[in-house]
Amino acid sequence: MTSSGKVAVVTGAGTGIGKASALALAREGYSVVLAGRRREALEETAAGAKSSGSPVLIVPTDVADAAAVRALFRKTVEAFGRLDVLFNNAGLGAPPVLLEDLTYEQWKSVVDVNLTGVFLCTQEAFKIMKSQQPRGGRIINNGSISAHTPRPNSAPYTSTKHAITGLTKSTSLDGRKYDIACGQVDVGNAETPLTQRMKQGVPQANGTVAVEPVMDVEHVASAVVYMASLPLDANVQFLTVMATKMPFVGRG
């Protein structure tokens, strides 16, 4: 496929939702910048993108490191000249221990990646998008359905994902004057290495352990591509894509 001329940065692009979304964007002709902490995983994603014919750039990045984030966006502009889409996908969770047993370090590591990292990437994207010609761009945040409802023993992850909803709204508002659109995709039980435990059973709010349905991660990638493909005068503010029968809607 020939390049669409558009450029996308995907964080957490080495595995799971980030990998699937990066490959889907490449198939649509985007030049894709793959960011993540493990070069080997990013190289696997890049290998998967070869058949698309789209340019791919690997930039190992810890989004919690402000200097590394600045370098990521500098290298993006050096390579491709602009930035059209940022998918803030990188994230991590803490061990599912009792809230009172969680360490400060465990709490802080989740906040640093899931919230501060998204802010740092958004800030750098703003600087590029507001100054380039044509002006503007789109930022998509991975909120997770934990932005709405927690699982047991998930205080750090749930807190950061609730915070992402506020950051998404602020970014959407503050980006208007620069033609920067921002939306959020909230994902429930996409099948990735991180959700394999769902098939064995996970704790429920009533104290039981239950197997939960999962869905193909490609459905998430398709949603990200759809959000990215809209003209900048249209925006999906929030989109939830989830396994239909997972215990999310209703009383449980």
HELIX and SHEET records of a PDB file:
HELIX    1   1 GLY A   16  ARG A   27  1                                  12    
HELIX    2   2 ARG A   39  ALA A   49  1                                  11    
HELIX    3   3 LYS A   50  SER A   52  5                                   3    
HELIX    4   4 ALA A   66  PHE A   80  1                                  15    
HELIX    5   5 LEU A   99  ASP A  101  5                                   3    
HELIX    6   6 TYR A  104  VAL A  111  1                                   8    
HELIX    7   7 ASP A  112  THR A  116  3                                   5    
HELIX    8   8 GLY A  117  MET A  129  1                                  13    
HELIX    9   9 ILE A  145  ALA A  147  5                                   3    
HELIX   10  10 ALA A  155  GLY A  175  1                                  21    
HELIX   11  11 ARG A  176  TYR A  178  5                                   3    
HELIX   12  12 PRO A  193  LYS A  199  5                                   7    
HELIX   13  13 GLU A  218  SER A  229  1                                  12    
SHEET    1   A 7 VAL A  56  PRO A  60  0                                        
SHEET    2   A 7 SER A  31  GLY A  36  1                                        
SHEET    3   A 7 VAL A   7  THR A  11  1                                        
SHEET    4   A 7 VAL A  85  ASN A  88  1                                        
SHEET    5   A 7 GLY A 137  ASN A 142  1                                        
SHEET    6   A 7 ILE A 180  GLY A 188  1                                        
SHEET    7   A 7 PHE A 238  MET A 242  1                                        
SHEET    1   B 2 ALA A 190  GLU A 191  0                                        
SHEET    2   B 2 MET A 215  ASP A 216  1                                        
SHEET    1   C 2 VAL A 202  PRO A 203  0                                        
SHEET    2   C 2 VAL A 209  ALA A 210 -1                                        
END                                                                             
